């Protein structure tokens, strides 16, 4: 993902989260399918987005090429809809408990991947997790995890470990 696209995602998330501190740490999760398959809500993935909207209710719905604040289990994340795949943005300053935050993000990713694999029979997804300090700065760390679709126990475990490592406040 380009720095420009990442900057825009964080900027939109800051608006939705009502944050203004440029020094805050963000974790950005991008879900993509092989071959850049389109995730368009209206034309290519309506059942996927229907399942996602059902899962995030009453926080949604996600609108076509829009974003929504998802407040579940005491954790707040921003879910963005893009044709290239959904994105989840987390402001670490709002994190109350790492375990709960990781579970919230992991559950949301699992719902998205399951719904997409049910709708389009995709073999796998690439989940790219990026951590950075505020907008307009280079990513401090990035890791990509490829998981089978639907997600196996190993895929869930691999993704959980990557999320935990990226979201630790100390950055280690």
N, C-alpha and C positions, 0 to 999 in steps of 0.2 A: 504494500500500500504506500502510495506517495505521501510525503510529509504534508503536502497541500490538502489531500483528502483527510488525513489524520487530524490536521489542524481544524478543518471544517467540522469534523465529527465532535471533537472536543469542544469547539466553540458552541455548537448547537446544544450539546449536553450541558454546558455551563449555563446556558439560558434556561433550559428546562429545569435544571437543579437549583437555579437562582444563586449561582456561585460567581464570584468576581475575582478571587485571589489567583493571580497568574502563577504563583509558586506552588499551588496544590498539585499533588500527584494523581494521575489518572491511569486506569487500566482500560484498554480498548480491546474488545474481542470481536473478531471478524470471522464469519462463517461463509465459506465458499464451497462450491461443488467443482469437480474436475471439468475442464473445458469451458469455464466461465458461463455455465448455464444460467439463464435468466430466472430471477426470483420475483418477477413483477407480480404484484398483488392481483391486479385485474385480469391478466392474460395468461400467466404461466404458473402461478402458485396459489390460486384462490383457496384451495382446501388447506394448504399449509398455514396460510395467514388466518383462516377461520379457526384452526386448532390453536394457534398462538393466541389469538384474541380471546378465545374461550378460557385458556389457561391464565391469562393475565387479568381477566375480569375481576373486579370492576375498574381496573386501571386504564383500560383501553377504550376504544380499539385503536390499533395501529392503522393509520390511514396511508393511502398510497403515497410513497415517497415522503413519509413523515416520521415523526418520533413521538414517543410517549414515555412518561415517567411511570415506572413499575415499582410499586411500593408493596413488597411482600416480606413477611417474616421480619419486619423491622428494618429491612435494608432497602435502599433506594438505588435503582439503576435506570439508565436511559436505554430504551430499545429503539433502534432506528431501522426503517425499512429502506432498502436500496435494491435496485435491479441486480446488482452484483452479489447480493446476499445481505442478510441481517447483520447488524452491529449492536454490541452491548457496550456501554460506556459506564464506568464506575469511578466516582470520586472517592479516593481513599480516606479523605478527611471526614467523610460521612459514615465511614464503616464503624459499626459498634462492636462487632465480633467477627474476626476473620473466618471462623468456621461457618457462621451463618451466611456471610457474604459469599463464600465459595460455594456453599450449597445452593443459594439462590441463583447464582450465575450458572452453575452446573445443571440445575434442574431446568432452567430456561433453555440452555443449549440442547439438552436432551429432548425436550418437547419439540424444539424446532427441527432437529435432525430426524426424529422419529416421524414427524408429520411430513417432512419433505421426502423421506425415503418411502413412506406409504403412498404418497402422491405420484412420485416420479421414478421410483425404483432405482435410486442412485446407489452406487457401490460404496462411496466414501465421501467424507467432507474434510476440508482443510480448515482448521481453526487456528487463526493467528492471534496471539496474545501480545500486546505491546504495552509497555509501561513508559510513561513520560512525565516530565514536570511541566505542567501548564501548556498553553498553546505556544506555537512558534519556537519550539525548541526541539532538538533532535531526540528521537526515541532513546531512552536510556537502556532499554532492553527489549528484545523481541524473540519470541519462540513460536514455531509452527508445529502443530500436532495434527497428524492425519489419522482419522478414526473411521472405522467401518460404519456403514449405515444399514440397518439400525445399529446403534452403539452397543458393543459388547461390554461385558464387565471389565475387560482389560482396557478398552477404549475409555470408559468412564474413569477408571483408575488413573490412566495416563493423563487424561485431561485434568482431573482433580489435582494431581501432583503439580502439573504445569501452572494451574491457576493459583494454587497455594504459594508456590515459589515466587510468582510474579506479584502477588498481592501482599506479601509480607512487608510490613512497614519499614523494616530495616533494609529492604531491597536485596537481601541475600537469598 
